[in-house]
Every structure is written in structure tokens, then in C-alpha cells.
């Protein structure tokens, strides 16, 4: 009989360790290929670790609630054939199965200034993942209150979604039931609840993040955690980079007519809808090759010129927040490949199924403000990049065309492109020429292009 050493698999660039939540298989249990051996939790995701071999579990090297490092041997499986073997590396094992993201990918890149309050978890026998503990500490939720929240995870374990739903519900109930102290001129302070009954004011509930206070006609709503982090990131970007924005109006009539002509046949052939986004990404990638100094970052007094062209695309989430998945090596993909990449990332972003690595290493960002009906915008740079392009809504407008028989006025499909750039390293000439070159690629679209 041979023994197989099961390693803790790699779960992303920024994930170095995981907590063992539960052993699904016990010592002596038979294991089939791809059977779940144990459940683990990180600050990114809760995952199941499947078995890459069939056999019998003979040893568990970590107990529940122990923390293991990526690459550690976590279990020994006895197999029926072969010699003693060890997994070559975590990346070659069967991929882990993600249940629910424990955070929105990319948020770990954003800075936070306020440290979480200290909460003593030692008095509870219940398991809480590191992210749940962090949220509870930041929301000032004590261990007794945390223990009272019903969990939907394995064996009633409390997940991140359970806790956030509880916080949101608690915020709603604060408006309806809790009494808020309001300091007003005479008469003495009172609180009017949603059922129009009045009572004397008392101290507000301890939870601050989702609490809503009502005073006269004004409503005060605390930012949620993600909005606070995004706000910090935006302020940091404006403080870091002197922003300048250049605008160009482009005639994209040929591009629009071409897409209208091919979209039905493309969807039948590829089972994918072709939008304007992959066309914009292709034009940006071409323009970056023409002007590579747009594809840089700043490190102190050093300019870091990026070899790869990794284009992030801002995607709206159902919550109203934005996330930026990254199309890596966009210049090496044809239009079909770009379409599939754009659709896949956008769809998984909306259901919070992106992997942590898919929001990192971007070198340039594209945002489509036209999807909100806006004709132009002045976007904020996604640090540490130095430029971001906003594409506006495509509108039919009268335009002057030069012909061999003289100038004529025609109805054309027009759109604005606006490029915000870091004026420390990108001058107006470079920024202006770059956005103009993107427009040139869109305006010169070939109506007869095959795809």
C-alpha cells in the first residue's frame, strides 16, 4: 500500500494560509477521487479541499481551527497502488471548489486607516472565520451577540453573508424600534418611531455602521465597509496623482454598423453576445503599443514601464459599487477571445465569483460611463496605474462630412472619449495623442472585417 501526502492547495497570489473548519472525512474513511476531504476558510473564500486520489484516510495532520500554510501536508491518504508519493505542488492538485466569496476580490488592495476594535473570541466554542471576526470587531458586535446569530454554513457555522445580513437587518430595526437621542431646541428631545408613537429618547444602539437616524426630514446613513474602503482609495488616488483629463469626440458609425451586422451570426456561432466593450479594449491595447509610456506606474522618483498590457474594466455590482476585473495580456487576444473574456469576467463579477488574482496586476483601466447614459466623465485613476479611459454613450448627431463633391451634413454615431492621467509622468501631449489614437482606431473600423 502506498501513501499520498495531501497538501494545502494554493488559493491565490495573496493567500498564504487557511484555517481548517471541518474534517469531512475521518481517519479510516474510504475516499473516492474528488471526494471532499475537509473544509477550509481564508479571508478570501470558504473552500472545500478535494482528494486527487482514491484510497483511505489514515492521518489528519491538522485539527479543526488549526491554521495551515499553503503547501503544508495536511493529510495522509493510503492508496492501493503506486509507491509513496507526495503532491508535486499545490497548483497541480484538483482545483478547490469555492462556495461563497468571503470578500469581494480586489478590496484587499484598498487601504484602511481605522483599526478594528478588539473582541474576545476565546469565550466561545463556536468557529468563526478570520473575516467574520474582523467584521464583528469593526462593527462592535460582542461575542454574546455574535453567538446568537443563526448561521447557514456547515454545522450552523456563521458565514460572512449571514453576518452582513444580520447587520443590515439590525440597521433597519434600529430605524423602526430603537430610540435615538436627538438634541433639538425646546420642546425636550423625543423620538418618533415608524409607527408614529412617541417615547423619551435613550442612547442609540451600539452598532454604528448600518444605523440610520431620523431627525426631521434628514436621514443619516453610515457607509458600509466596502464604501468606506472605496472612499479611502479614491481620496488616496486624488492625493497621490495630479489629475488631468483630455477629451476627444469620435465618429464610430462604421463600428456601430459593423456590430449590428455581425451580432446575430456571432451569437449563433460563439454562443456569446458581442458588445462594444471588447472593441474598446482592442483599440486601447493597440494604442498602448503605440504609446507604451501610458502603460507605466510610479515608484517614488522611478517610472516602472510595464511589459504586459493588462486592461482592467470597471464593472457595476448589484450593490451599486464597482469592481475592476483584469483582462491579462489583452494585446495577445483576438476579438473573439476578448469578447469571451469580457463576458466571463463581467458575469462572474455580478455574482461575486471572481478569484482574487483576477482583480490584480492591471496596468490600465477602461470604464464605460455610457452604460449609465452619460456622454462623458472625468474618472479617477486606479492606483498605481497612471491613466484611465472613460467611454461615453453613443449618440446619433448631425455632423459635417468632407466628400469629393464638398462638405455635407449627415447623421452619424458619435461618442466622447475622456482620458484622466497622472500629470507627474504623463504630459498633455502624450495624454492627448493617446486618446486621439484610440479614437482613430475606432473611427477607421473596417465594415467588411471578418470575425
C-alpha positions in Angstrom: 0.0 0.0 0.0 1.3 3.5 -0.9 0.7 6.7 1.0 -0.2 10.0 -0.7 0.6 13.3 1.1 -2.2 15.8 0.6 -1.0 19.4 0.5 -3.0 22.6 1.3 -3.5 23.9 -2.2 -2.7 27.4 -3.4 -5.8 29.7 -3.3 -4.5 32.8 -4.9 -1.4 35.1 -5.0 -2.2 36.9 -1.8 -3.4 33.9 0.2 -0.7 32.2 2.3 -2.7 30.3 4.9 -6.1 28.9 5.8 -8.0 27.7 8.9 -9.3 24.1 9.0 -13.0 24.4 9.6 -14.2 20.8 9.4 -12.9 17.4 8.5 -15.5 15.9 6.2 -13.6 12.6 6.1 -12.4 10.9 9.3 -9.5 8.5 9.8 -10.4 5.2 8.4 -12.9 6.5 5.9 -12.8 5.4 2.3 -12.2 8.1 -0.3 -13.1 8.3 -3.9 -11.5 10.5 -6.5 -12.6 14.2 -6.0 -14.3 13.4 -2.7 -14.2 16.4 -0.3 -11.6 15.7 2.5 -12.0 18.9 4.6 -13.4 22.4 4.6 -11.1 25.4 5.0 -11.6 29.2 5.5 -9.5 32.1 4.4 -10.1 35.9 4.4 -11.0 35.5 0.7 -13.2 32.4 0.4 -14.5 29.3 2.2 -13.5 26.3 0.2 -13.6 22.5 0.1 -10.4 20.6 -0.5 -11.0 17.6 -2.8 -8.9 14.4 -3.0 -6.8 13.9 -6.1 -6.6 10.2 -5.4 -8.8 7.3 -4.2 -7.9 5.4 -1.1 -8.4 5.6 2.7 -7.6 8.5 5.1 -5.0 7.3 7.6 -3.8 10.6 9.2 -5.0 14.1 9.8 -2.1 16.4 10.4 -4.1 19.5 11.5 -7.0 19.7 13.9 -10.1 21.8 13.4 -9.4 25.5 14.0 -5.7 25.0 13.3 -4.1 27.3 10.7 -2.1 25.7 7.9 0.3 27.3 5.4 -0.1 26.8 1.7 2.0 23.8 0.8 1.8 22.1 4.2 1.0 18.4 4.3 -2.5 18.3 5.9 -3.4 14.6 5.5 -2.1 11.2 4.5 -4.2 9.0 2.2 -3.4 5.4 1.7 -3.7 4.3 -1.9 -4.0 0.8 -3.4 -1.2 1.1 -5.9 2.0 3.0 -6.7 4.9 3.9 -4.5 5.0 6.5 -1.7 4.2 9.8 -3.3 3.8 13.4 -2.5 1.9 16.1 -4.4 4.4 17.9 -6.6 2.9 21.3 -5.8 -0.4 22.7 -4.7 -1.2 24.1 -8.1 -1.3 20.7 -9.7 -3.9 19.3 -7.4 -7.5 19.3 -8.4 -8.9 22.9 -8.1 -10.7 23.8 -4.9 -14.4 24.4 -5.1 -15.4 27.8 -4.0 -18.7 28.1 -2.0 -19.1 31.8 -1.2 -16.6 34.5 -1.5 -15.6 35.8 1.9 -14.9 39.2 0.4 -15.2 41.0 -2.9 -12.0 40.3 -4.8 -9.8 43.4 -5.2 -10.9 45.0 -1.9 -7.7 43.8 -0.2 -5.8 46.2 -2.4 -7.6 49.2 -0.8 -6.1 50.9 2.2 -7.9 51.2 5.5 -7.0 53.6 8.3 -9.2 52.7 11.2 -8.1 49.6 13.1 -10.8 47.1 14.2 -11.8 47.1 17.8 -10.6 44.2 19.9 -13.2 41.5 20.6 -12.5 38.5 22.8 -13.5 35.3 20.9 -11.9 32.9 23.4 -15.1 32.5 25.5 -17.0 31.0 22.6 -16.8 27.4 21.4 -18.2 28.3 18.0 -15.8 28.6 15.0 -15.6 32.0 13.3 -13.5 32.6 10.1 -10.9 35.4 10.2 -13.1 37.6 8.0 -16.2 37.2 10.2 -14.1 38.1 13.3 -12.8 41.2 11.5 -16.2 42.3 10.5 -17.6 41.7 14.0 -14.7 43.7 15.6 -15.2 46.6 13.2 -19.0 46.6 13.8 -18.5 46.4 17.6 -20.5 43.2 17.8 -19.7 41.4 21.1 -19.2 37.6 21.3 -22.6 37.1 23.0 -24.4 38.8 20.2 -22.3 37.0 17.6 -23.1 33.6 19.2 -26.9 34.4 19.0 -26.8 34.9 15.2 -28.1 31.9 13.2 -25.5 30.6 10.7 -26.2 29.0 7.3 -22.8 27.3 6.9 -21.8 23.7 7.7 -23.0 22.7 11.2 -24.6 26.1 11.6 -21.3 28.0 11.1 -21.7 31.8 10.7 -20.7 33.0 7.2 -19.8 36.5 6.1 -23.2 36.8 4.3 -25.1 35.7 7.5 -23.3 38.4 9.5 -23.8 41.2 6.9 -27.5 40.3 6.5 -27.8 40.5 10.3 -26.1 43.9 10.4 -28.3 45.2 7.6 -31.5 43.9 9.3 -30.3 45.4 12.6 -29.9 48.7 10.9 -33.5 48.5 9.6 -34.8 47.6 13.0 -32.9 50.5 14.6 -35.0 52.9 12.5 -38.2 51.1 13.4 -37.7 50.1 17.0 -34.7 51.7 18.6 -35.0 55.1 20.1 -32.4 57.7 19.0 -31.4 60.6 21.1 -31.9 63.8 19.1 -30.8 67.2 20.6 -33.1 69.9 19.5 -34.2 73.3 20.9 -37.3 73.1 23.2 -39.5 71.2 23.5 -37.4 68.4 25.1 -36.0 65.7 22.8 -38.4 63.0 21.7 -38.2 60.2 19.1 -41.0 59.4 16.7 -40.8 55.8 15.5 -42.2 54.5 12.2 -45.5 53.6 13.8 -45.9 57.2 14.9 -45.7 56.5 18.6 -43.5 58.9 20.7 -41.2 58.0 23.6 -38.4 59.5 25.6 -35.0 59.5 23.9 -32.4 57.0 25.0 -28.9 56.0 23.8 -28.7 54.7 20.2 -27.9 51.1 19.6 -24.2 50.0 19.8 -23.9 49.1 16.1 -22.9 52.2 14.2 -22.2 51.0 10.7 -25.7 50.3 9.4 -27.6 52.5 11.9 -29.9 55.0 10.3 -31.0 58.1 12.4 -34.0 60.2 11.5 -34.1 63.8 12.5 -36.8 65.9 10.9 -36.6 65.5 7.1 -33.0 64.4 7.1 -31.8 60.8 7.1 -28.2 59.9 8.2 -26.9 56.6 6.8 -23.5 55.3 7.7 -21.3 54.0 4.9 -20.9 50.2 4.7 -17.4 48.7 4.9 -16.9 48.5 1.1 -18.0 52.0 0.5 -15.6 53.3 3.2 -12.7 51.4 1.6 -13.6 52.7 -1.9 -13.8 56.2 -0.5 -10.4 55.9 1.1 -9.0 54.6 -2.2 -10.5 57.5 -4.2 -9.1 60.1 -1.8 -5.7 58.5 -1.8 -5.7 58.5 -5.6 -6.5 62.2 -5.9 -3.9 63.0 -3.2 -1.3 60.9 -5.0 -1.8 61.9 -8.6 -2.4 65.4 -10.1 -5.3 64.5 -12.4 -5.7 66.0 -15.9 -8.4 64.9 -18.3 -8.3 65.2 -22.2 -11.4 64.7 -24.3 -11.9 63.6 -27.9 -15.2 63.1 -29.9 -15.1 60.1 -32.2 -17.3 59.2 -35.2 -17.9 55.5 -34.6 -20.6 55.0 -37.3 -18.7 52.2 -39.1 -18.1 50.4 -35.8 -21.8 50.5 -34.9 -23.0 49.4 -38.3 -20.5 46.5 -38.3 -21.6 45.3 -34.9 -25.3 45.5 -35.9 -24.4 43.4 -39.0 -22.5 40.6 -37.2 -24.0 40.3 -33.7 -26.7 37.7 -34.6 -24.3 35.4 -36.5 -21.6 35.9 -33.9 -24.0 34.9 -31.1 -25.2 31.8 -33.0 -21.6 30.7 -33.8 -19.9 31.5 -30.4 -22.9 31.4 -28.1 -21.7 34.8 -26.8 -23.1 38.3 -27.3 -20.7 40.8 -28.7 -20.8 44.2 -27.0 -18.8 47.4 -27.7 -16.6 46.7 -24.7 -14.2 44.2 -26.4 -13.9 46.6 -29.3 -12.9 49.4 -27.0 -10.4 47.1 -25.2 -8.8 46.1 -28.5 -8.4 49.7 -29.5 -6.9 50.6 -26.2 -4.4 47.7 -26.4 -3.3 48.8 -29.8 -2.9 52.4 -28.7 -0.8 51.3 -25.7 1.6 49.5 -28.1 1.9 52.8 -29.9 2.4 54.9 -26.7 3.9 52.5 -24.2 4.6 55.2 -21.6 0.9 55.2 -20.8 1.4 51.7 -19.5 3.5 52.6 -16.5 3.4 53.1 -12.8 5.3 55.4 -10.4 7.6 54.2 -7.6 9.0 57.3 -5.8 11.1 59.0 -8.4 11.2 55.9 -10.7 8.9 55.2 -13.6 8.1 51.5 -13.9 7.4 50.6 -17.6 5.1 47.6 -17.7 5.9 44.8 -20.2 2.4 43.2 -20.1 -0.8 45.0 -21.2 -3.4 44.1 -18.6 -6.6 46.1 -19.0 -9.0 46.4 -16.1 -12.6 47.0 -16.9 -14.8 48.7 -14.3 -17.9 46.5 -13.7 -21.0 47.6 -11.7 -22.1 45.4 -8.9 -25.8 44.9 -7.9 -25.0 46.8 -4.7 -24.1 49.9 -6.8 -20.4 49.6 -6.0 -17.8 49.0 -8.7 -15.1 46.3 -9.1 -12.3 46.1 -11.7 -11.6 42.6 -13.1 -8.5 42.5 -15.3 -8.0 41.1 -18.8 -4.4 39.9 -18.8 -2.3 40.2 -21.9 -5.2 41.9 -23.7 -3.0 42.7 -26.7 -2.5 38.9 -27.4 -6.2 38.1 -27.7 -8.2 38.5 -30.9 -11.7 40.0 -30.8 -13.4 36.6 -30.1 -11.1 36.0 -27.2 -11.6 39.5 -25.8 -15.4 39.0 -26.1 -15.3 35.8 -24.2 -13.0 37.3 -21.5 -15.1 40.4 -21.1 -18.4 38.5 -20.8 -17.0 35.9 -18.4 -15.4 38.4 -16.1 -18.5 40.7 -16.1 -20.9 37.8 -15.4 -18.8 36.4 -12.5 -18.3 39.9 -11.1 -22.0 40.4 -10.8 -22.4 37.2 -8.8 -19.3 37.7 -6.7 -17.5 34.7 -8.1 -14.3 36.4 -9.2 -11.0 35.0 -7.9 -8.6 37.3 -6.0 -6.0 37.1 -8.8 -8.5 38.3 -11.4 -8.6 41.8 -9.9 -4.8 42.3 -9.6 -1.9 43.3 -11.8 -3.9 45.8 -14.0 -1.8 48.3 -15.9 -4.6 50.4 -17.5 -8.3 50.8 -16.8 -11.4 51.3 -19.0 -14.7 52.5 -17.7 -17.9 52.7 -19.7 -19.9 55.7 -18.3 -22.1 55.5 -21.4 -23.8 52.4 -19.9 -25.4 54.9 -17.4 -26.5 57.2 -20.2 -23.6 59.7 -19.6 -21.9 61.3 -22.6 -18.6 61.8 -20.9 -16.9 61.6 -17.5 -13.7 62.5 -15.6 -12.7 59.2 -14.0 -10.3 58.8 -11.0 -7.1 56.9 -11.7 -7.0 53.4 -10.3 -3.7 53.5 -8.4 -0.9 52.5 -9.0 -1.8 53.0 -12.7 -1.3 56.4 -14.4 -4.3 56.6 -16.7 -7.9 55.6 -17.0 -10.2 55.9 -20.1 -13.9 56.7 -19.9 -16.1 55.9 -23.0 -19.4 57.8 -23.2 -22.8 57.0 -24.7 -23.0 56.6 -28.4 -25.5 59.2 -29.8 -26.8 60.0 -33.3 -25.9 63.5 -34.2 -25.6 65.7 -37.3 -22.0 66.0 -38.4 -20.1 67.6 -41.2 -18.5 65.2 -43.6 -15.9 66.1 -46.2 -16.6 64.4 -49.6 -15.1 64.8 -53.1 -18.1 66.9 -54.0 -17.9 69.2 -51.0 -19.0 69.2 -47.4 -22.3 67.6 -46.4 -24.2 67.2 -43.2 -25.1 63.6 -42.2 -26.5 61.7 -39.3 -23.6 59.9 -37.6 -23.0 57.8 -34.5 -20.8 59.9 -32.2 -19.2 59.4 -28.8 -16.8 61.1 -26.4 -13.7 59.6 -25.0 -12.1 61.1 -21.9 -8.7 60.1 -20.6 -7.7 61.0 -17.0 -4.0 60.7 -16.4 -1.3 61.3 -13.8 0.4 64.6 -14.7 3.5 63.7 -12.8 4.6 61.4 -15.6 2.1 61.8 -18.4 2.2 65.3 -20.1 -0.7 66.8 -22.1 0.9 65.9 -25.4 1.2 62.2 -24.5 -2.3 62.0 -22.9 -3.9 63.9 -25.8 -2.1 61.8 -28.5 -3.0 58.6 -26.8 -6.8 59.3 -26.5 -6.7 60.6 -30.1 -5.1 57.3 -31.3 -7.8 55.2 -29.5 -10.4 57.3 -31.4 -8.6 56.8 -34.7 -8.7 53.0 -34.3 -12.5 53.2 -33.6 -13.2 55.6 -36.4 -11.2 53.6 -39.0 -13.2 50.4 -38.3 -13.5 48.1 -41.3 -17.1 47.5 -42.3 -16.0 44.3 -44.0 -14.0 42.9 -41.2 -14.3 39.1 -40.7 -14.6 37.7 -37.2 
